[in-house]
Amino acid sequence: MFQYDAIDAAMVADRNAEFRDQVSRRLSGELTEDQFKPLRLMNGLYLQLHSYMLRVAIPYGALSSAKMRALAHVARRWDRGYGHFTTRQNIQFHWIKLSDTPDVLDYLATAELHAIQTSGNCIRNTTSDPFAGAAAEEVDDPRVWSEVIRQWSTFHPEFTYLPRKFKIAVTASPRDRTAARAHDIGLVLRRNREGRLGFEVIVGGGMGRTPYIGATIREHLPAEHLLSYLTAILRVYNRFGRRDNLYKARIKILVASLGAAEFARLADEAWEAMDRPRADLPDVELARIRASFGLVDFRTLPPRSERFEAAKGDKAFARFARNNIVPHKVPGYGIVQVSLKGIGEVPGDCTADQMEALADLAERYGHGEIRVTHEQNLVLPHVALDDAPAVHAGLAAVGLATPNINLVSDMIACPGLDYCALANARAIPIAQAISETFADPDRAEQVGELKIKISGCINACGHHHVGHIGILGVDKKGEEYYQLTLGGSGAEDAAIGHVLGPALSADRVADAIDKLVDVYLAIRQPQERFLDTYRRTGVGPFKAAVYQDAHQA
């Protein structure tokens, strides 16, 4: 895992000192809220419905046990005992006092954590595959390139005031666990026929009121030219992106208006105009960064663990193993996925006690590493199969052994109107009601993979556009209603969902999902996921089940 050097530490300390002075001036009344707003946003501090919210960066979702314990301490000392993991692989603390914020940031700095560029019109936290370094199918470690981007983009003077916020995702596996095609830039590491490492460059994806799946503008960019080509893309965006209209300022609007081919031409033109070296990053620097991610000391183990197999005699562990543990690239190891979607609980929330327990388990059994997923779960990426029963027992002791990864109750949900000043409707109670509807684990496994994503407003922080079932909260004359979409995907088969029909009142949503699932179970063919069945049959049978009364159709 990458560690701060003296430059990183000094940079964060200087920023924290600057912000401490700004907070003091706000508290004294020297700064108005309007004057303070752009300053606090540059430090990840939002003003929400009831309090300030601090968003802490977790670069490419990678945490050490020490960092997780630091987050637990913040939750317990300065918040209300929990944090909320987000679709940007960050964590949010929703009950931070403004006067405490400088102390929180100073404390986080001692654990090499900060809130820089978690807000504002800049390059945000670069996200990556939570299985990085553990997945057998990856062609390279995407964390290496995510760290390269982090160092290049932090405080980059040319890209500090972009037309709008900017998000980059990096993946290196055929299975996309990053939603790369739903980002401003998605980077997919591949090797060409000659074995040369490079990136498929995808530009112009994004959610919000006008959702788009990104377009590929480079099939294979040689890896050594990554930073200069990213610079070219951002220069085109800085030059042509809309600054007169907040709703048309994202790069997705620019790519859509120009067309992908024309945008690619402009990016290539800007790239060719640069005085580029042979490689964007000196070999010694790339080697230094790469070395920081290659230090896991794996034991030589038999591929089959008798202890693991014997533990499957316990029904609870067997279910957990089926749904939450996937193969590792090293024989005898597994990737353990930790659901933050307990039945009836708030998706993405994790208590201080749970964070500390995870830190302990990672330290004892997982080489001290924890990952955050963009689906608001956690991962212990390197667990010996012999140790998996003990890890399961430790997770169960703190309520984190729900065996539902990728199943119907493993939902993405934004904080919604319970916290967010931008929201039109609540998302959390809808997620809780759906999870309780599908609390029977046998039925959940019968349904299989089903991605439900819930947003409390059109800003789409819950990624509802790319849910197999998407749920969008809308306001109808002061009442909360929910619009359903079907057929979306944030994976390698990325697609935007289609509206099912008129919005439903809150008390009808869970029942509607139940009906959709019943239709799927009745008409699916062997091996079909919900998404496959929908794509084969179209909306007809699903719409008929939800809108049985003719006057509602």
Beta strands, then each sheet from edge to edge (+ up, - down):
strand 1: 45-47
strand 2: 52-56
strand 3: 62-64
strand 4: 82-85
strand 5: 91-96
strand 6: 127-128
strand 7: 168-171
strand 8: 185-191
strand 9: 197-203
strand 10: 215-222
strand 11: 325-327
strand 12: 333-338
strand 13: 349-351
strand 14: 369-372
strand 15: 378-384
strand 16: 412-413
strand 17: 452-455
strand 18: 469-476
strand 19: 479-486
strand 20: 498-499
strand 21: 504-505
sheet 1: 1+ 2- 5+ 4- 13+
sheet 2: 3+ 14- 15+ 12- 11+
sheet 3: 6+ 7+ 8+ 9- 10+
sheet 4: 16+ 17+ 18+ 19- 20+
sheet 5: 16+ 17+ 18+ 19- 21+
end
